[in-house]
Amino acid sequence: MKTFKKIGLVSAVAFALFAFNACGDDSGSTSASGENSSLSSAVEDDESSSSINGDSSSSVIPGSSSSVILSDSEGSSSSVKGSDTADMSSSSIISDPDRESSSSSEKSSSSSAKSSSSVNSSSSVKSSSSSSAKSSSSAASSSSGDYVPYDHWAVLGPRRADSVFKQFVDTRNNRSYYYLTIYNKDHSDSLTVFAENLNIGEMVDGSENQSDNDKIERYCYDNDTTNCDRYGGLYQWAEMMGFNDSCNTKSCAHLIDENHQGICPKDWRIITAEDIKFILNSEYVMHGFEDMVTQNGFVGYNTTGFSLVPSGMRRDPLGGGGFNLLTYSAYWFYPEEKIVDGYHVGKDGIVNSSGLTSNVLLKTYGVSVRCVKVYQE
């Protein structure tokens, strides 16, 4: 595997300049990725761009107050084949009214790449040893008092009566997940998918990067493990992909597999944009994106059983830092990356009360993970 160099002084200066410009924006206009910060504002993907390392006509402008999101129609060279989302009939142009201003400067997110054999190893693939993953099935609250584990069965929606949900136990931490098989309208194809967000790993504080490459790490909203139990963990792009944390600030496109497992359990893979498109066009969709989301924070019908919950995000310091948008929006990374204005970003999916669309975020943001079965039932 190719050895990667750490980020140099030039990258640090670029991040500092970006943060300076972002802090100067006092606009009240906001973006659907969570902040006025340019790295979370919408970008229109250039369909003529054919290489993840090539120049893109898309722009991420420091201090931009753009609030318009355009559905992502570009197939990145690093993406899973067939992940074009241009035909998402339920995608819509939206803006989020409750965005907070970015005001923090970026602190360095680079750290020494570690491996199980040597602390100085520059291996690009992150170890996912089960021995380091802490169980979240009986989450302990960071506040006083006993915490009763959240009843995920209660939020699965009307399809519970159909007995379509099954349970899978992740042996790495003995966490149980509900999952189901979703069919297209003529039952000629199907998708078996988690009905819950992934929740595995040792919690790290939201002020830190997920940089220990010997174990899986997660953020819990507001640094409270009860939120991980209820909404799932939040993961940076490299963490989700099972890569060395240096992949958050450089291209690791050549390491992306077609059925990329990442931190999903064995025989499961990270959800793609094509999977979301399939769910949007499955047999029980009658309204649109509302049929993918629960009434647990969203106003949804959840007829598909996909059961999206508004788990919010952990923001990178360049985007203002802290946690944001719990009970308002759901975010997840796809196993795709690109470069926008010199910044390494990951493709993401976004759902809030107004619609579903696609955008890009700095890989150092923390968002939810959903897993799809590689071999369909």
C-alpha positions in Angstrom: 0.0 0.0 0.0 1.2 3.4 -0.9 2.8 5.4 2.0 1.4 8.9 2.5 3.2 12.0 3.7 1.8 14.2 6.4 0.2 17.5 5.5 2.9 20.2 5.1 3.1 23.9 6.0 1.4 24.9 2.7 -1.8 23.0 3.7 -1.8 24.5 7.1 -1.5 28.0 5.7 -4.3 27.3 3.2 -6.6 26.1 6.1 -5.7 29.2 8.1 -6.5 31.5 5.2 -9.8 29.8 4.7 -10.8 30.0 8.4 -9.9 33.7 8.4 -12.1 34.4 5.4 -15.0 32.3 6.8 -14.9 34.2 10.1 -15.4 37.5 8.3 -18.8 36.4 7.0 -21.7 37.8 9.1 -24.3 36.9 6.6 -27.6 35.5 7.9 -28.0 33.4 4.8 -27.3 29.7 5.4 -26.5 26.5 3.6 -28.1 23.1 3.8 -25.0 21.4 5.0 -25.1 23.2 8.3 -23.3 26.5 8.3 -22.5 29.7 6.3 -18.9 28.5 6.1 -17.9 28.0 2.5 -16.8 24.4 3.0 -20.3 23.5 4.0 -22.1 25.7 1.5 -23.5 24.1 -1.6 -21.5 23.5 -4.7 -22.7 22.7 -8.2 -20.8 19.8 -9.5 -19.2 20.1 -12.9 -20.2 17.1 -15.0 -17.2 17.7 -17.3 -14.8 16.9 -14.4 -13.5 13.4 -15.0 -10.8 13.0 -12.3 -10.9 13.4 -8.6 -7.5 15.0 -8.8 -8.4 17.2 -11.7 -9.5 20.8 -11.5 -13.2 21.3 -10.9 -15.2 24.2 -12.1 -17.1 23.9 -8.8 -16.1 26.5 -6.2 -16.0 26.6 -2.5 -15.6 30.3 -1.8 -14.4 31.3 1.7 -17.1 33.4 3.4 -19.8 32.4 0.9 -23.3 32.9 2.1 -24.9 30.8 -0.6 -27.9 28.9 0.7 -28.8 27.0 -2.5 -28.2 23.3 -2.8 -28.2 21.6 -6.2 -28.7 17.9 -6.5 -25.4 16.2 -7.2 -25.3 14.7 -10.6 -21.6 14.0 -11.1 -20.1 10.5 -10.9 -16.7 10.9 -9.2 -13.8 8.9 -10.5 -13.6 7.4 -7.0 -17.2 6.6 -6.6 -18.9 3.2 -6.6 -20.0 2.4 -10.1 -23.5 3.7 -11.0 -23.8 6.1 -8.1 -25.3 8.9 -10.3 -28.2 10.6 -8.5 -29.3 12.9 -11.2 -32.7 11.1 -11.5 -33.7 11.4 -7.9 -37.3 12.5 -8.4 -37.6 13.6 -4.8 -34.5 15.7 -4.7 -35.2 19.4 -4.2 -33.5 22.7 -3.9 -33.6 23.6 -0.3 -32.1 25.9 2.2 -32.0 25.5 6.0 -33.1 28.5 8.0 -31.5 27.6 11.4 -27.8 27.7 10.4 -25.2 29.0 12.8 -22.3 31.2 11.7 -18.8 29.8 11.4 -16.4 31.5 13.8 -13.6 29.2 14.7 -10.1 28.8 13.3 -8.9 25.4 12.1 -6.5 23.6 14.4 -4.3 21.0 12.8 -6.0 17.7 12.1 -2.9 15.8 11.0 -1.4 13.2 13.4 1.1 10.4 13.3 -0.3 7.5 11.3 -0.4 4.4 13.5 -0.7 0.7 12.8 -0.9 -2.3 15.0 2.7 -3.2 14.2 4.3 0.2 14.6 3.3 3.6 16.0 5.2 5.3 13.2 3.6 3.3 10.4 2.1 5.4 7.5 -0.3 2.7 6.4 -3.4 4.2 4.8 -5.8 1.5 5.9 -7.2 1.8 9.5 -7.3 -1.2 11.7 -10.8 -2.3 12.7 -9.9 -4.7 15.5 -13.0 -5.8 17.3 -11.1 -5.8 20.6 -11.0 -2.0 20.6 -14.7 -1.4 19.8 -16.7 -0.7 22.9 -20.2 -2.0 23.2 -23.0 0.5 22.8 -25.9 -1.8 23.4 -26.2 -0.6 27.0 -24.9 2.9 26.7 -24.0 4.7 29.9 -25.1 8.3 30.1 -22.5 11.0 30.7 -25.0 12.6 33.1 -26.0 11.2 36.5 -28.6 8.5 36.9 -29.3 5.2 35.2 -30.0 5.2 31.4 -32.6 2.9 29.9 -31.4 1.7 26.4 -33.4 3.3 23.7 -36.2 1.3 22.1 -35.3 1.3 18.4 -38.2 -1.0 17.6 -40.7 1.7 18.6 -39.5 4.1 15.8 -39.5 1.7 12.9 -42.9 2.8 11.7 -45.9 1.1 10.1 -43.9 -1.8 8.5 -43.4 -3.4 11.9 -46.8 -5.0 11.4 -45.6 -6.6 8.2 -42.8 -8.4 10.2 -40.3 -7.3 7.6 -37.6 -6.4 10.1 -34.9 -8.9 11.1 -32.1 -8.5 13.6 -28.4 -8.7 13.1 -25.8 -8.8 15.9 -22.5 -7.2 15.2 -20.1 -9.6 17.0 -17.5 -6.8 17.3 -19.4 -5.3 20.2 -22.6 -7.4 20.4 -24.7 -4.5 19.2 -28.0 -5.6 17.6 -29.4 -3.8 14.6 -32.8 -4.0 12.9 -32.6 -4.4 9.1 -34.9 -5.2 6.2 -35.0 -6.0 2.5 -36.5 -3.3 0.3 -37.8 -4.2 -3.1 -38.4 -2.2 -6.3 -41.9 -2.0 -7.6 -41.8 -5.1 -9.7 -39.7 -7.1 -7.2 -37.0 -7.7 -9.8 -34.4 -6.3 -7.5 -33.9 -5.7 -3.8 -31.7 -4.0 -1.3 -31.0 -5.3 2.3 -30.1 -2.4 4.5 -29.8 -1.4 8.2 -32.9 0.4 9.6 -30.6 2.1 12.1 -27.4 4.1 12.0 -24.1 2.2 12.8 -23.0 2.6 16.4 -19.5 1.2 17.1 -16.2 2.4 18.5 -14.7 4.3 21.4 -16.1 7.7 22.0 -13.7 10.7 21.4 -14.5 14.2 22.4 -16.0 16.4 19.6 -13.1 18.8 19.8 -10.7 16.1 18.6 -10.2 14.3 15.3 -10.6 10.6 15.0 -6.9 10.0 14.7 -6.1 6.7 16.5 -5.6 4.3 13.7 -5.5 1.2 15.9 -9.2 1.3 16.8 -12.6 2.5 15.6 -13.6 5.8 17.1 -16.9 7.6 17.1 -18.4 10.9 18.2 -21.6 11.0 20.3 -23.7 14.1 19.9 -22.9 16.6 22.7 -20.3 14.0 23.9 -23.2 12.0 25.4 -23.2 8.2 24.8 -27.0 8.1 25.2 -27.2 10.0 21.9 -25.0 7.3 20.3 -27.5 4.7 21.5 -30.4 6.6 20.2 -29.1 8.1 17.0 -25.9 6.2 16.2 -22.3 7.3 16.1 -20.9 10.2 14.0 -17.8 9.4 11.9 -15.3 11.3 9.9 -14.8 10.2 6.3 -11.5 8.3 6.8 -12.9 6.7 9.9 -16.0 5.5 8.1 -13.9 4.2 5.2 -11.5 2.3 7.6 -8.6 4.3 6.3 -5.7 6.1 8.0 -6.8 9.5 9.3 -4.4 11.2 6.8 -7.0 10.3 4.1 -9.1 13.1 5.5 -6.7 15.7 4.1 -5.4 13.9 1.0 -6.8 11.8 -1.8 -7.2 8.1 -1.1 -9.4 7.4 -4.1 -7.3 4.5 -5.2 -8.2 2.6 -2.0 -12.0 2.7 -2.5 -13.5 -0.6 -3.3 -16.7 -1.1 -5.3 -18.4 -2.8 -2.3 -16.5 -0.8 0.3 -16.9 -2.3 3.7 -15.2 0.4 5.8 -16.3 0.1 9.4 -19.5 -1.8 8.5 -19.6 -5.4 9.7 -18.3 -8.3 7.6 -20.5 -8.9 4.5 -21.9 -5.4 4.8 -20.8 -2.3 2.9 -21.2 1.5 3.2 -24.4 2.9 1.6 -24.0 4.6 -1.8 -26.0 7.3 -3.6 -27.3 4.6 -5.9 -28.7 2.8 -2.9 -30.6 6.0 -1.8 -32.0 6.3 -5.3 -33.2 2.7 -5.1 -35.0 3.3 -1.8 -36.6 6.5 -3.2 -38.1 4.4 -6.0 -39.0 1.3 -4.0 -42.4 -0.3 -3.9 -43.8 1.5 -0.8 -42.9 5.1 -1.8 -46.0 7.2 -2.2 -44.9 10.7 -1.1 -41.2 11.0 -1.7 -38.4 11.4 0.7 -40.9 11.5 3.6 -41.3 7.7 3.1 -37.6 7.2 4.2 -37.8 9.1 7.5 -39.4 8.4 10.9 -41.6 10.6 13.0 -38.8 10.6 15.6 -37.9 14.3 14.9 -39.0 14.3 11.3 -42.5 14.5 10.0 -42.3 11.3 8.0 -44.3 8.3 6.9 -41.4 5.7 6.9 -43.4 3.5 4.6 -40.1 2.1 3.2 -38.9 1.1 6.7 -35.5 2.8 6.1 -36.1 4.8 9.3 -33.8 7.8 8.9 -33.5 9.8 12.1 -32.3 13.4 12.5 -28.9 12.6 14.1 -27.3 16.0 13.3 -23.5 16.3 12.8 -20.2 17.1 14.4 -18.8 20.1 12.7 -15.1 20.6 11.9 -13.5 23.7 13.5 -13.4 25.3 10.0 -17.2 25.0 10.0 -17.6 26.5 13.5 -16.9 23.4 15.6 -19.2 21.7 18.0 -22.4 19.7 17.3 -25.3 20.9 15.3 -28.8 20.1 14.0 -29.8 17.2 16.2 -33.6 16.5 15.7 -33.5 18.6 12.5 -31.3 17.0 9.8 -29.6 13.7 8.9 -26.2 13.6 7.2 -24.2 10.7 5.9 -21.0 10.3 3.8 -20.9 8.2 0.6 -17.7 6.2 -0.2 -16.7 9.0 -2.6 -14.3 11.9 -2.6 -13.2 14.8 -4.7 -11.2 18.0 -4.5 -13.0 21.4 -4.5 -10.9 24.5 -4.6 -8.0 22.5 -3.2 -9.9 21.1 -0.3 -10.4 17.3 0.0 -14.1 16.7 0.6 -16.4 13.8 0.8 -19.8 13.5 -1.0 -22.7 13.4 1.4 -26.4 12.9 1.6 -28.7 15.3 3.5 -32.3 15.0 4.7 -34.2 17.6 6.6 -37.8 18.6 6.9 -37.7 20.2 3.4 -36.2 17.5 1.3 -33.3 15.2 0.3 -30.3 16.2 -1.7 -26.5 15.7 -2.1 -23.6 18.1 -1.3 -20.0 17.9 -0.2 -18.4 18.3 3.3 -14.9 18.5 4.6 -13.9 14.9 5.4 -13.3 15.9 9.0 -17.0 16.5 9.7 -18.6 13.7 11.7 -21.8 12.2 10.2 -23.9 9.0 10.4 -23.1 5.7 8.7 -25.6 3.2 7.2 -24.7 -0.3 6.0 -26.0 -2.4 3.1 -25.7 -6.1 2.8 -23.2 -7.1 0.1 -24.9 -10.4 -0.8 -28.6 -9.8 -1.0 -31.1 -12.2 0.6 
